[in-house]
Amino acid sequence: MVRQPAGPSISEPQNVPDSTHTDAAPCLTHPSKRPARVVGLLLGLAAATPGLVSPIAGLPLRPWHAFILAAFGLALLSRAGSLRTSNASVPKLDIVVLLLTIITAIIEASNAVYLNYAPDYMFVARPMIWLMIYWAARLSVSSLEDARRLLFWFALPAVPSVALGFAQILGVDAVQQLIVRLSPDSGGFIARLEDGRLIRATALVQHWTSFGSYLCTVVAASMALLTLSRIYKLGKEWIAWGLLAISGIGVLTTLTLAPIVTAFFIFVGGLKTARAVGRAAPMVLLVAVVAAASLGSLFAERFEQQFATSREASSDGASTWVPSTLAYRYNIWVTETIPMIKDRPLTGWGTSVYEAAISSPDTKRTYPYQMAWSSPESQWFNLLMTFGVIGFIGFLAVFFLMWTTLRRASKAGNQWIARPTILLFVLMLISAFTAPVFTNHGLPVGLWTLLALASAFAAPSRAWRSS
């Protein structure tokens, strides 16, 4: 009979990273020498600033790319010795992401020749950027305390980001002009600023949908911090509540239903894990009061936009209570998107086809004749339009492996990270029917950071398995 090691019983949640990626079974709560703080901050800055343009004209590398490269390089350096002696096999997720990048690069090269345009390999390389985010976070943790530090520093840049978004939506001219100057390709915001339409917060994340997706990742990270503080006594509970309040207000400034609903369900689901249902009232009351006092009239205007348009457009009353954003999407899908996909089902129409046709026309490129609107208004149709069925299947394979990673973390008992990340992932899969959330600039950095932590704690360590 093998003696069980000291610490939590084998029936309790396992909270030590998988030994296939660590040197030894690390301490449960003590920090290691890994750069969790710095990597967390770099990833947090990358998540909060994808709208910042390159300081060097013509250089496709933006500041957020530099933050990710720095985080990845630092994480690799911190593990250089152990990686050289590791016999671990290459994970399936890495292999599938690499294959996806190769396949979509081939599709893009073929489309570029056939449709006469310059291929966009930076777009094609996005899955490799996701993998760098994943491994930057994955290699930086070997204990719960490391994870707590990484999550806190990842979430911290949301504070100034929400401040920018809040001032932006309230019409502070200096802030609005600053965003225009620093993030000049935030087209939706700039267009609304010019024609006087309702402003929705984007901060430095390019678009209100992206900003909302980013803040949903911060809500998920903050719920993990709350559970770590309450259940595992790591960190201060008030910090997690503060981050939740700030990110909650930030999500509301987007005036966008999908991220608001997503953040709400992540919050409610996380309260049970953190055993904090009875403590949520003060924070919820604070967010409600601030939102009602400062954003109430904007929400009323947004609600009127959504439903008044539907009532006016409805001749028989059948679609009276269908939001206008859903009604116009359905019309676009039926009249434009689906017919265009049918014309080139296998490989699609290539990267940036909407931008090339409408925003900055490329007269030499071949376009689908049905195109009139500037977006497919769906992640799934976006992938089919860009890479066809072949590329679409590759992305589905990546999403499937992401799901299996999260399920392993959940089955291992690590609900502190598994539950908020699963809720985020599933709700974003649903949101993907009406917005390209997985390939926009708001979701990927946070989602892949959280996925990395779920992977790190997805299985018992060698010490536990030997008992």
PAVEXSE-365219 format. One record per residue (C-alpha): residue in three letters; residue number from 1; chain; x, y, z. Coordinates in Angstrom, 3 decimals, padded with zeros to 6 digits. Layout:
N
aa/i/ch/px/py/pz
ala/NUM/A/X/Y/Z
...
END
This chain:
467
aa/i/ch/px/py/pz
met/1/A/000.000/000.000/000.000
val/2/A/001.473/003.321/-001.077
arg/3/A/001.340/006.066/001.485
gln/4/A/-000.706/009.104/000.427
pro/5/A/001.303/012.347/000.377
ala/6/A/000.535/015.132/002.773
gly/7/A/-001.943/017.725/001.572
pro/8/A/-005.491/017.557/000.221
ser/9/A/-007.055/014.121/000.038
ile/10/A/-007.202/012.418/-003.329
ser/11/A/-010.961/012.976/-003.421
glu/12/A/-010.555/016.736/-003.225
pro/13/A/-010.024/018.962/-006.277
gln/14/A/-006.596/018.596/-007.807
asn/15/A/-004.851/021.944/-008.070
val/16/A/-001.402/021.121/-009.363
pro/17/A/-000.436/021.457/-013.024
asp/18/A/-000.078/018.354/-015.145
ser/19/A/003.343/016.809/-014.580
thr/20/A/003.867/016.256/-018.285
his/21/A/004.632/019.960/-018.520
thr/22/A/006.364/020.573/-015.172
asp/23/A/009.622/019.485/-013.620
ala/24/A/008.058/018.032/-010.470
ala/25/A/004.892/018.178/-008.459
pro/26/A/004.991/021.811/-007.259
cys/27/A/003.669/023.253/-004.039
leu/28/A/-000.043/023.909/-004.023
thr/29/A/-000.022/027.528/-002.912
his/30/A/003.550/028.819/-002.738
pro/31/A/004.734/030.923/-005.685
ser/32/A/007.466/029.609/-007.936
lys/33/A/010.224/031.560/-009.616
arg/34/A/008.277/031.697/-012.859
pro/35/A/007.405/035.156/-014.272
ala/36/A/003.649/034.959/-013.667
arg/37/A/003.282/038.653/-012.782
val/38/A/005.141/040.040/-015.791
val/39/A/003.607/037.582/-018.245
gly/40/A/000.142/038.312/-016.854
leu/41/A/000.666/042.059/-017.261
leu/42/A/002.007/041.710/-020.809
leu/43/A/-000.961/039.551/-021.808
gly/44/A/-003.331/041.971/-020.087
leu/45/A/-001.856/044.896/-022.012
ala/46/A/-002.126/042.922/-025.256
ala/47/A/-005.788/042.185/-024.546
ala/48/A/-006.590/045.816/-023.716
thr/49/A/-004.764/047.546/-026.590
pro/50/A/-005.204/045.699/-029.928
gly/51/A/-006.547/048.902/-031.468
leu/52/A/-003.233/050.718/-031.042
val/53/A/-001.602/051.133/-034.437
ser/54/A/002.031/050.423/-035.126
pro/55/A/004.307/053.355/-034.224
ile/56/A/006.229/052.630/-037.429
ala/57/A/004.272/053.312/-040.616
gly/58/A/003.970/050.282/-042.863
leu/59/A/004.994/047.817/-040.152
pro/60/A/002.212/045.234/-039.599
leu/61/A/003.478/044.477/-036.076
arg/62/A/001.300/046.336/-033.554
pro/63/A/002.028/046.970/-029.861
trp/64/A/-000.246/044.097/-028.816
his/65/A/001.791/041.728/-030.989
ala/66/A/004.950/042.965/-029.260
phe/67/A/003.400/042.366/-025.825
ile/68/A/002.537/038.773/-026.772
leu/69/A/005.977/038.095/-028.241
ala/70/A/007.608/039.502/-025.094
ala/71/A/005.398/037.355/-022.844
phe/72/A/006.105/034.239/-024.900
gly/73/A/009.853/034.892/-024.986
leu/74/A/010.016/035.546/-021.252
ala/75/A/008.060/032.380/-020.471
leu/76/A/010.355/030.318/-022.699
leu/77/A/013.481/031.777/-021.087
ser/78/A/012.150/031.002/-017.628
arg/79/A/011.764/027.330/-018.595
ala/80/A/014.741/026.952/-020.937
gly/81/A/016.526/024.348/-018.818
ser/82/A/013.540/022.124/-018.117
leu/83/A/012.281/022.265/-021.709
arg/84/A/015.622/020.965/-023.001
thr/85/A/015.389/017.892/-020.758
ser/86/A/011.645/017.307/-021.179
asn/87/A/010.429/014.151/-022.898
ala/88/A/006.810/015.309/-023.084
ser/89/A/004.997/014.686/-026.355
val/90/A/003.594/017.539/-028.431
pro/91/A/-000.013/018.179/-027.315
lys/92/A/-002.817/017.523/-029.793
leu/93/A/-003.963/021.141/-029.589
asp/94/A/-000.564/022.383/-030.776
ile/95/A/-000.558/019.945/-033.682
val/96/A/-004.071/020.876/-034.803
val/97/A/-003.377/024.626/-034.558
leu/98/A/-000.195/024.179/-036.607
leu/99/A/-002.065/022.123/-039.219
leu/100/A/-004.830/024.739/-039.319
thr/101/A/-002.264/027.464/-039.994
ile/102/A/-000.658/025.459/-042.806
ile/103/A/-003.999/024.554/-044.405
thr/104/A/-005.371/028.096/-044.267
ala/105/A/-002.066/029.451/-045.637
ile/106/A/-002.394/027.121/-048.636
ile/107/A/-006.026/028.164/-049.106
glu/108/A/-005.059/031.833/-048.876
ala/109/A/-002.262/031.426/-051.426
ser/110/A/-004.630/029.650/-053.812
asn/111/A/-007.379/032.237/-053.366
ala/112/A/-004.890/035.072/-053.863
val/113/A/-003.831/033.674/-057.234
tyr/114/A/-007.320/032.815/-058.432
leu/115/A/-009.030/035.994/-057.166
asn/116/A/-006.106/038.350/-057.888
tyr/117/A/-005.205/039.951/-054.547
ala/118/A/-002.244/040.157/-052.185
pro/119/A/-002.437/037.383/-049.563
asp/120/A/-002.760/038.422/-045.910
tyr/121/A/-000.531/036.002/-044.037
met/122/A/-000.756/038.037/-040.815
phe/123/A/-004.430/037.080/-040.663
val/124/A/-003.591/033.474/-041.487
ala/125/A/-000.997/033.427/-038.679
arg/126/A/-003.537/034.341/-035.991
pro/127/A/-003.865/030.739/-034.734
met/128/A/-000.104/030.730/-034.091
ile/129/A/-000.517/033.934/-032.083
trp/130/A/-003.210/032.147/-030.065
leu/131/A/-000.731/029.348/-029.402
met/132/A/001.930/031.813/-028.231
ile/133/A/-000.587/033.333/-025.805
tyr/134/A/-001.447/029.844/-024.574
trp/135/A/002.132/028.794/-023.927
ala/136/A/003.171/032.135/-022.447
ala/137/A/000.567/031.626/-019.736
arg/138/A/000.990/027.849/-019.527
leu/139/A/004.726/027.986/-018.885
ser/140/A/004.395/030.745/-016.280
val/141/A/002.446/028.835/-013.629
ser/142/A/003.287/025.892/-011.412
ser/143/A/001.069/026.622/-008.402
leu/144/A/-002.226/028.234/-007.513
glu/145/A/-000.363/031.307/-006.287
asp/146/A/001.299/031.662/-009.694
ala/147/A/-002.130/031.413/-011.317
arg/148/A/-003.554/034.037/-008.966
arg/149/A/-000.728/036.447/-009.745
leu/150/A/-001.068/035.943/-013.489
leu/151/A/-004.849/036.450/-013.397
phe/152/A/-004.597/039.597/-011.295
trp/153/A/-002.023/041.249/-013.518
phe/154/A/-003.924/040.165/-016.619
ala/155/A/-007.123/041.794/-015.318
leu/156/A/-005.485/044.996/-014.033
pro/157/A/-005.257/046.855/-017.407
ala/158/A/-009.056/046.643/-017.585
val/159/A/-009.219/049.458/-015.013
pro/160/A/-007.809/052.213/-017.283
ser/161/A/-009.480/050.569/-020.280
val/162/A/-012.930/050.840/-018.677
ala/163/A/-012.151/054.417/-017.622
leu/164/A/-011.448/055.260/-021.273
gly/165/A/-014.613/053.521/-022.449
phe/166/A/-016.739/055.186/-019.774
ala/167/A/-015.468/058.663/-020.676
gln/168/A/-015.863/057.832/-024.363
ile/169/A/-019.545/056.928/-024.078
leu/170/A/-020.273/059.948/-021.864
gly/171/A/-018.964/062.228/-024.607
val/172/A/-015.714/063.490/-023.066
asp/173/A/-014.232/065.114/-026.154
ala/174/A/-010.572/064.848/-025.108
val/175/A/-010.921/061.103/-024.562
gln/176/A/-012.821/060.568/-027.800
gln/177/A/-010.171/062.424/-029.783
leu/178/A/-007.429/060.470/-028.007
ile/179/A/-009.047/057.191/-029.066
val/180/A/-009.414/058.437/-032.646
arg/181/A/-005.729/059.391/-032.688
leu/182/A/-004.383/056.212/-031.058
ser/183/A/-006.786/053.785/-032.730
pro/184/A/-007.664/055.336/-036.104
asp/185/A/-009.050/052.093/-037.540
ser/186/A/-011.866/051.956/-034.962
gly/187/A/-014.163/052.546/-037.917
gly/188/A/-017.482/051.981/-036.197
phe/189/A/-016.783/054.508/-033.468
ile/190/A/-015.323/057.122/-035.804
ala/191/A/-018.299/056.832/-038.172
arg/192/A/-020.743/057.299/-035.292
leu/193/A/-018.760/060.247/-033.997
glu/194/A/-018.932/061.920/-037.404
asp/195/A/-022.639/061.411/-038.066
gly/196/A/-023.906/061.894/-034.517
arg/197/A/-025.263/058.403/-033.912
leu/198/A/-025.335/056.720/-030.504
ile/199/A/-021.778/056.194/-029.221
arg/200/A/-020.847/052.769/-027.848
ala/201/A/-017.623/052.221/-025.918
thr/202/A/-014.646/050.715/-027.721
ala/203/A/-011.685/052.045/-025.686
leu/204/A/-008.533/050.789/-027.471
val/205/A/-010.065/047.465/-028.604
gln/206/A/-011.320/048.763/-032.000
his/207/A/-015.028/047.878/-031.740
trp/208/A/-017.748/047.728/-029.070
thr/209/A/-018.302/044.005/-029.703
ser/210/A/-014.581/043.361/-029.264
phe/211/A/-014.461/045.564/-026.167
gly/212/A/-017.368/043.634/-024.668
ser/213/A/-015.709/040.297/-025.456
tyr/214/A/-012.468/041.461/-023.847
leu/215/A/-014.270/042.524/-020.684
cys/216/A/-016.054/039.164/-020.532
thr/217/A/-012.619/037.528/-020.278
val/218/A/-011.792/039.914/-017.432
val/219/A/-015.044/038.961/-015.681
ala/220/A/-014.085/035.277/-016.016
ala/221/A/-010.579/035.968/-014.671
ser/222/A/-012.033/037.981/-011.785
met/223/A/-014.440/035.163/-010.883
ala/224/A/-011.457/032.801/-010.739
leu/225/A/-009.693/035.289/-008.451
leu/226/A/-012.780/035.469/-006.236
thr/227/A/-012.849/031.678/-005.847
leu/228/A/-009.121/031.546/-005.114
ser/229/A/-009.518/034.197/-002.413
arg/230/A/-012.588/032.672/-000.774
ile/231/A/-011.994/028.927/-001.103
tyr/232/A/-008.194/028.693/-001.199
lys/233/A/-007.440/031.857/000.839
leu/234/A/-005.147/033.231/-001.842
gly/235/A/-005.226/036.980/-002.406
lys/236/A/-007.647/039.594/-001.150
glu/237/A/-011.347/039.123/-001.786
trp/238/A/-012.068/042.845/-002.158
ile/239/A/-009.715/043.050/-005.138
ala/240/A/-011.757/040.449/-007.015
trp/241/A/-015.011/042.259/-006.180
gly/242/A/-013.509/045.543/-007.335
leu/243/A/-012.389/044.079/-010.657
leu/244/A/-015.836/042.535/-011.129
ala/245/A/-017.559/045.860/-010.490
ile/246/A/-015.271/047.747/-012.876
ser/247/A/-015.480/045.172/-015.667
gly/248/A/-019.254/044.893/-015.160
ile/249/A/-019.683/048.629/-015.657
gly/250/A/-017.371/048.412/-018.660
val/251/A/-019.470/045.710/-020.317
leu/252/A/-022.567/047.883/-019.896
thr/253/A/-020.865/050.796/-021.696
thr/254/A/-020.821/048.726/-024.896
leu/255/A/-024.659/048.804/-024.974
thr/256/A/-024.386/045.382/-026.632
leu/257/A/-026.633/042.524/-025.554
ala/258/A/-024.353/039.532/-026.222
pro/259/A/-021.427/040.523/-023.949
ile/260/A/-023.810/041.806/-021.262
val/261/A/-025.631/038.453/-021.152
thr/262/A/-022.327/036.561/-021.285
ala/263/A/-020.831/038.536/-018.400
phe/264/A/-024.015/038.060/-016.359
phe/265/A/-024.008/034.263/-016.690
ile/266/A/-020.268/034.019/-015.971
phe/267/A/-020.853/036.089/-012.839
val/268/A/-023.857/034.067/-011.647
gly/269/A/-022.168/030.733/-012.378
gly/270/A/-018.981/031.818/-010.635
leu/271/A/-020.786/032.921/-007.480
lys/272/A/-021.760/029.327/-006.737
thr/273/A/-018.189/028.112/-007.195
ala/274/A/-016.858/030.861/-004.932
arg/275/A/-019.651/030.299/-002.390
ala/276/A/-020.298/034.022/-002.548
val/277/A/-023.973/034.296/-003.516
gly/278/A/-024.816/036.075/-000.278
arg/279/A/-021.973/038.572/-000.684
ala/280/A/-022.790/039.749/-004.194
ala/281/A/-025.544/042.243/-003.305
pro/282/A/-023.318/045.291/-002.521
met/283/A/-021.377/044.964/-005.774
val/284/A/-024.507/044.380/-007.862
leu/285/A/-026.170/047.393/-006.214
leu/286/A/-023.120/049.573/-006.927
val/287/A/-023.030/048.586/-010.604
ala/288/A/-026.792/049.091/-010.934
val/289/A/-026.699/052.564/-009.372
val/290/A/-023.735/053.717/-011.482
ala/291/A/-025.286/052.309/-014.661
ala/292/A/-028.712/053.805/-013.991
ala/293/A/-027.311/057.223/-013.109
ser/294/A/-024.849/057.555/-015.978
leu/295/A/-026.030/055.172/-018.703
gly/296/A/-029.799/055.015/-018.214
ser/297/A/-030.709/057.411/-021.013
leu/298/A/-028.263/055.704/-023.385
phe/299/A/-029.812/052.303/-022.689
ala/300/A/-033.275/053.744/-023.311
glu/301/A/-032.101/055.118/-026.662
arg/302/A/-030.472/051.811/-027.568
phe/303/A/-033.633/049.881/-026.651
glu/304/A/-035.722/052.208/-028.781
gln/305/A/-033.321/051.694/-031.693
gln/306/A/-033.625/047.932/-031.384
phe/307/A/-037.385/047.619/-031.226
ala/308/A/-038.827/050.764/-032.813
thr/309/A/-037.127/049.876/-036.103
ser/310/A/-038.652/046.402/-036.003
arg/311/A/-042.135/047.789/-035.361
glu/312/A/-041.801/050.251/-038.230
ala/313/A/-040.482/047.590/-040.610
ser/314/A/-043.144/045.030/-039.743
ser/315/A/-046.200/045.060/-041.976
asp/316/A/-048.094/042.233/-040.285
gly/317/A/-046.881/042.576/-036.690
ala/318/A/-045.204/039.164/-036.748
ser/319/A/-041.725/040.577/-036.155
thr/320/A/-042.738/043.432/-033.864
trp/321/A/-040.615/042.207/-030.974
val/322/A/-037.672/040.882/-032.971
pro/323/A/-034.664/043.176/-032.337
ser/324/A/-033.606/045.054/-035.443
thr/325/A/-030.052/043.681/-035.168
leu/326/A/-031.395/040.142/-035.601
ala/327/A/-033.835/041.107/-038.349
tyr/328/A/-031.234/042.805/-040.528
arg/329/A/-028.742/039.961/-039.984
tyr/330/A/-031.269/037.417/-041.189
asn/331/A/-031.888/039.501/-044.295
ile/332/A/-028.141/039.790/-045.003
trp/333/A/-027.572/036.057/-044.550
val/334/A/-030.403/035.079/-046.881
thr/335/A/-029.817/037.637/-049.629
glu/336/A/-026.009/037.945/-049.584
thr/337/A/-023.910/035.696/-047.375
ile/338/A/-025.326/032.244/-048.082
pro/339/A/-025.457/032.770/-051.888
met/340/A/-021.830/033.990/-051.840
ile/341/A/-020.713/030.938/-049.848
lys/342/A/-022.506/028.650/-052.309
asp/343/A/-020.514/030.186/-055.172
arg/344/A/-017.148/029.163/-053.608
pro/345/A/-017.949/026.580/-050.932
leu/346/A/-014.590/024.804/-050.613
thr/347/A/-012.071/027.644/-050.210
gly/348/A/-014.161/030.793/-049.810
trp/349/A/-013.327/034.283/-051.036
gly/350/A/-010.085/034.940/-049.147
thr/351/A/-009.080/037.192/-046.273
ser/352/A/-010.387/040.735/-045.865
val/353/A/-012.844/040.374/-048.744
tyr/354/A/-015.336/042.742/-047.103
glu/355/A/-012.718/045.375/-046.294
ala/356/A/-011.248/045.115/-049.792
ala/357/A/-014.648/045.482/-051.447
ile/358/A/-016.275/048.164/-049.304
ser/359/A/-013.959/049.921/-046.850
ser/360/A/-010.901/050.280/-049.092
pro/361/A/-011.801/048.974/-052.556
asp/362/A/-009.207/046.916/-054.423
thr/363/A/-010.251/047.338/-058.052
lys/364/A/-008.125/044.420/-059.281
arg/365/A/-009.644/041.848/-056.951
thr/366/A/-012.484/039.499/-057.938
tyr/367/A/-015.499/039.869/-055.639
pro/368/A/-018.818/038.079/-055.265
tyr/369/A/-021.433/040.121/-057.100
gln/370/A/-023.986/039.732/-054.273
met/371/A/-021.892/041.664/-051.748
ala/372/A/-023.427/044.904/-050.482
trp/373/A/-023.039/044.852/-046.692
ser/374/A/-019.688/045.309/-044.933
ser/375/A/-019.725/042.147/-042.794
pro/376/A/-021.077/038.568/-042.757
glu/377/A/-022.411/039.335/-039.239
ser/378/A/-021.509/035.845/-038.009
gln/379/A/-018.316/034.062/-037.004
trp/380/A/-019.361/030.878/-038.769
phe/381/A/-020.264/032.611/-042.022
asn/382/A/-017.092/034.689/-041.712
leu/383/A/-014.955/031.533/-041.673
leu/384/A/-016.880/030.034/-044.592
met/385/A/-016.509/033.266/-046.572
thr/386/A/-012.773/033.460/-045.827
phe/387/A/-011.515/029.864/-045.991
gly/388/A/-014.504/027.821/-047.171
val/389/A/-015.607/024.486/-045.771
ile/390/A/-012.023/023.181/-045.644
gly/391/A/-010.804/025.949/-043.346
phe/392/A/-014.060/025.906/-041.400
ile/393/A/-013.548/022.251/-040.437
gly/394/A/-010.041/023.091/-039.219
phe/395/A/-011.343/025.793/-036.897
leu/396/A/-014.025/023.426/-035.588
ala/397/A/-011.279/020.917/-034.733
val/398/A/-009.453/023.579/-032.698
phe/399/A/-012.642/024.527/-030.873
phe/400/A/-013.319/020.857/-030.104
leu/401/A/-009.879/020.404/-028.524
met/402/A/-010.353/023.596/-026.527
trp/403/A/-013.591/022.119/-025.197
thr/404/A/-011.946/018.808/-024.243
thr/405/A/-009.230/020.700/-022.350
leu/406/A/-011.832/022.595/-020.357
arg/407/A/-013.776/019.410/-019.643
arg/408/A/-010.629/017.737/-018.287
ala/409/A/-010.055/020.655/-015.941
ser/410/A/-013.650/020.442/-014.776
lys/411/A/-013.512/016.676/-014.203
ala/412/A/-010.258/017.093/-012.265
gly/413/A/-012.216/019.226/-009.793
asn/414/A/-010.685/022.589/-010.664
gln/415/A/-013.921/024.536/-010.946
trp/416/A/-012.214/027.781/-009.901
ile/417/A/-010.833/028.103/-013.447
ala/418/A/-012.917/025.549/-015.367
arg/419/A/-016.400/026.914/-014.653
pro/420/A/-015.894/030.593/-015.640
thr/421/A/-013.869/029.593/-018.696
ile/422/A/-016.422/026.999/-019.828
leu/423/A/-019.215/029.543/-019.430
leu/424/A/-017.195/032.102/-021.400
phe/425/A/-016.399/029.598/-024.154
val/426/A/-019.928/028.201/-024.538
leu/427/A/-021.603/031.615/-024.489
met/428/A/-019.119/032.919/-027.050
leu/429/A/-019.890/029.929/-029.274
ile/430/A/-023.510/031.089/-029.167
ser/431/A/-022.561/034.739/-029.733
ala/432/A/-020.551/033.603/-032.751
phe/433/A/-023.805/033.145/-034.655
thr/434/A/-024.200/036.942/-034.798
ala/435/A/-020.618/038.276/-034.549
pro/436/A/-017.093/037.080/-035.442
val/437/A/-016.019/036.934/-031.787
phe/438/A/-013.270/034.310/-032.070
thr/439/A/-011.329/036.164/-034.760
asn/440/A/-011.953/039.697/-033.554
his/441/A/-009.481/041.515/-031.315
gly/442/A/-011.366/041.278/-028.021
leu/443/A/-011.728/037.619/-027.096
pro/444/A/-008.624/035.622/-028.144
val/445/A/-005.959/036.914/-025.720
gly/446/A/-008.106/036.436/-022.630
leu/447/A/-009.701/033.183/-023.756
trp/448/A/-006.395/031.503/-024.585
thr/449/A/-004.862/032.760/-021.330
leu/450/A/-007.711/031.210/-019.340
leu/451/A/-007.533/028.042/-021.439
ala/452/A/-003.825/027.754/-020.621
leu/453/A/-004.532/027.884/-016.891
ala/454/A/-007.303/025.311/-017.262
ser/455/A/-004.838/023.072/-019.107
ala/456/A/-002.195/023.587/-016.431
phe/457/A/-004.591/022.288/-013.781
ala/458/A/-006.426/019.759/-015.949
ala/459/A/-004.934/016.596/-014.435
pro/460/A/-003.451/015.398/-011.141
ser/461/A/000.305/015.636/-010.779
arg/462/A/002.552/012.600/-010.771
ala/463/A/002.632/012.713/-006.953
trp/464/A/-001.138/012.354/-006.738
arg/465/A/-001.366/009.669/-009.394
ser/466/A/001.143/007.478/-007.561
ser/467/A/-000.936/007.396/-004.408
END
